[in-house]
Amino acid sequence: MRKHNKILGTLVAGLVVMKALNYEAGIGMTNKVLNNTVTVKASEINITDIVSYIEQVKEELKDIKIKQVKETKAVKKKEAANVKAVKVKKKKKQNSVVALKKSNDIPIDDTNDTLLKINKPDNSYTGTIVKLNKNDRYILEHLVMGEAGNQGFIGASLVAQTIRDTMITKNIKTVEEVRISHKYSGRIDIEPNKDVLDACKFIFDEGGCAVKSKLFYFYAPGVVKSKWHESQNFVVEYKGHRFFKPWKEN
């Protein structure tokens, strides 16, 4: 568009010179400004042709401007649609959490996007959807059952979130790798109950959060003592499990 404006300005300047001085001088000046190396004779061009070309350029500029306005409107419309989609998704997620709380007799608090309040929430933390293949889902559901099958929907969600956060932060590709590398001791031969199945779906398929913080480790103080776990950054305790994260992430 700048090129068209420059050409249009140059032609107008040349036309003014033609009228003010003479036709031959105007042609010469116009070609000089445009760095045109072609020799043009006065007899070969008339002012009507130049005026016609100027009108053509003006129409092209008009079309370009209209196109730019349309493109800008389209971009803004798309951005607005994306913002709306994010809000709708967030609302659906909040409604899902509220519904899960009601169905599991969990008190509904002001923090609708998490199951439990904690003393020091990480407001930058958001749940992430993690897609699972058939084998990963099988191991996840059975592992969570083995670790927290008797702790209801919340207890199962806390363990599932710990597995998910570990996978994402440590860039571990499978649930089995987490189970082995982090030495999970839960059995994987017990059929998962409804609480466990709902918890795994909530955390992995819906990107839900049990708490507003990353979780990496947990242990059962009623079963074993662990100075190492207690040296980590404590997040929350629920039904016999204490959950932690590192003071500093590697």
TORDOLO-104563 format. One line per field, with one value per residue (C-alpha): x, y, z. Coordinates in steps of 0.1 Angstrom, whole numbers, plus 2048, in hexadecimal, padded with zeros to 3 digits. Example, Ala and Ser with C-alpha at 12.3 -4.5 7.8 and 13.67 -1.06 7.14 Angstrom:
<sites>
X <- (87B; 889)
Y <- (7D3; 7F5)
Z <- (84E; 847)
</sites>
This chain:
<sites>
X <- (800; 81D; 82A; 809; 808; 82B; 822; 801; 813; 82E; 815; 801; 821; 82A; 808; 80A; 82B; 81D; 801; 816; 834; 830; 827; 84B; 85A; 83F; 845; 86A; 866; 84D; 864; 882; 870; 865; 888; 87A; 896; 87E; 87E; 85B; 852; 838; 826; 822; 80F; 7F3; 7E7; 7C6; 7D9; 7EB; 7CB; 7BB; 7D7; 7D5; 7B0; 7B9; 7D3; 7BA; 7A1; 7BC; 7C5; 7A0; 79D; 7BC; 7AF; 78D; 7A0; 7B5; 796; 785; 7A5; 7A7; 783; 788; 7A6; 793; 775; 78B; 79C; 77A; 76E; 78D; 788; 764; 76E; 787; 76C; 753; 76D; 775; 751; 74A; 768; 75C; 739; 748; 75B; 73C; 728; 744; 745; 71F; 71F; 73B; 72D; 74B; 746; 744; 75A; 764; 77F; 769; 786; 796; 789; 79C; 7A9; 7CD; 7E0; 7F8; 7E8; 7FC; 7E6; 7FB; 7F3; 7D9; 7CD; 7D9; 7C7; 7DE; 7D3; 7D8; 7DA; 7C8; 7E6; 7ED; 7C9; 7C8; 7E8; 7DC; 7BA; 7C8; 7E5; 7CF; 7B8; 7D5; 7E2; 7C1; 7A4; 795; 799; 77C; 77B; 791; 7AC; 7AD; 7AE; 7CC; 7E0; 7D5; 7E1; 802; 807; 7FD; 812; 830; 82B; 829; 844; 85D; 854; 84C; 839; 826; 814; 829; 849; 83C; 832; 855; 86B; 858; 854; 82E; 825; 800; 7F3; 7E7; 7D3; 7B4; 796; 791; 771; 75B; 76D; 78E; 780; 770; 78F; 7A6; 78D; 78B; 7B0; 7BD; 7A0; 791; 7B1; 7A2; 7B5; 7B1; 7C6; 7D4; 7F8; 80F; 812; 830; 833; 81C; 81E; 809; 817; 801; 813; 837; 84D; 85F; 877; 87E; 859; 856; 875; 861; 848; 828; 808; 7EA; 7E0; 7C1; 7B5; 7D7; 7EB; 803; 80B; 82A; 83D; 862; 86D; 87D; 875; 893)
Y <- (800; 818; 810; 81A; 83A; 843; 83D; 851; 86E; 86E; 86E; 88A; 89E; 897; 8A1; 8C2; 8C9; 8C2; 8DA; 8F5; 8F4; 8DF; 8BC; 8B1; 8BC; 8AB; 88A; 88D; 895; 879; 85F; 86C; 869; 846; 83D; 833; 82B; 82A; 849; 857; 870; 88A; 87F; 85C; 865; 87C; 88A; 877; 856; 861; 86E; 84C; 839; 84F; 846; 821; 823; 835; 819; 7FF; 811; 812; 7EC; 7E6; 7FB; 7E8; 7C7; 7D2; 7DD; 7BB; 7A8; 7BD; 7B6; 791; 78F; 7A2; 78B; 76C; 77A; 782; 75E; 74F; 764; 759; 735; 736; 746; 72B; 70F; 71E; 721; 6FD; 6F1; 704; 6F6; 6D3; 6D8; 6E5; 6C7; 6AF; 6BF; 6BC; 698; 68F; 6A4; 6BC; 6DE; 6F9; 716; 736; 724; 712; 705; 6F0; 6D6; 6E1; 702; 704; 71D; 728; 723; 729; 740; 73A; 714; 707; 6E5; 6D5; 6BB; 69C; 683; 65F; 640; 620; 612; 633; 636; 612; 617; 63A; 62E; 60F; 621; 63D; 621; 610; 631; 642; 62B; 62F; 655; 660; 677; 692; 67A; 669; 68B; 696; 677; 67A; 69E; 694; 67C; 695; 6B2; 69A; 690; 6B4; 6C4; 6A7; 6A1; 67D; 66D; 651; 649; 62A; 63E; 653; 634; 625; 644; 652; 630; 62F; 612; 60F; 5EF; 5EF; 5CF; 5DE; 5E8; 60E; 61A; 637; 652; 648; 647; 66A; 678; 66C; 67A; 69B; 6A0; 692; 696; 6B6; 6C7; 6CB; 6D4; 6C5; 6E2; 702; 6F6; 6DD; 6BC; 6A4; 68E; 67F; 665; 656; 661; 647; 62B; 638; 654; 669; 685; 68A; 691; 6A9; 6BC; 6C5; 6E2; 6D6; 6DD; 6CB; 6AD; 698; 677; 66A; 676; 695; 6A5; 6B9; 6CB; 6D5; 6F6; 6FD; 6EB; 6DD)
Z <- (800; 807; 7E4; 7D5; 7EA; 7DE; 7BA; 7BD; 7CE; 7B3; 797; 7A6; 7AA; 786; 77B; 78E; 77E; 75C; 761; 771; 75A; 73B; 731; 727; 748; 75C; 74B; 752; 777; 77C; 76C; 780; 7A2; 799; 78E; 76C; 753; 735; 720; 71B; 701; 706; 6E7; 6F5; 715; 71C; 73D; 73B; 73D; 75C; 76D; 764; 773; 793; 796; 791; 7AD; 7C4; 7BE; 7C6; 7E6; 7EF; 7EA; 7FE; 81B; 81A; 81A; 838; 84B; 845; 84F; 86F; 878; 871; 888; 8A4; 89F; 8A2; 8C1; 8D1; 8C9; 8D9; 8F8; 8FA; 8F5; 911; 928; 91E; 924; 946; 950; 945; 95A; 978; 974; 971; 991; 9A3; 997; 9A2; 9C4; 9C8; 9BD; 9D5; 9F3; 9F1; A00; 9E5; 9EB; 9D8; 9C6; 9AC; 997; 9B2; 9CA; 9E9; 9F6; A02; A17; 9FC; 9D9; 9BA; 9A5; 986; 987; 96F; 967; 947; 932; 92B; 911; 91B; 905; 910; 923; 935; 940; 94D; 962; 96E; 97A; 98A; 99A; 9A9; 9B6; 9C6; 9D6; 9E0; 9D7; 9FA; 9FC; 9E7; 9C9; 9D8; 9E4; 9C2; 9B1; 9C6; 9BC; 997; 997; 9A7; 98A; 96F; 97E; 97F; 95B; 94E; 963; 960; 93B; 942; 926; 937; 958; 95B; 95A; 977; 98A; 987; 98A; 9A8; 9B9; 9BD; 9D3; 9CB; 9BD; 999; 99A; 9AB; 996; 999; 9A8; 99C; 9B2; 9A2; 97E; 983; 992; 976; 95D; 96F; 972; 951; 939; 945; 952; 975; 995; 9B7; 9C6; 9B8; 9B8; 9A8; 9BA; 9B7; 9D6; 9F0; A0B; A27; A49; A5B; A48; A46; A52; A39; A42; A1D; A14; A32; A25; A05; A01; A11; 9FE; A0D; A22; A1B; A2A; A35; A17; A19; 9F8; 9EF; 9D4; 9D2; 9E1; 9BF; 99F; 98B)
</sites>
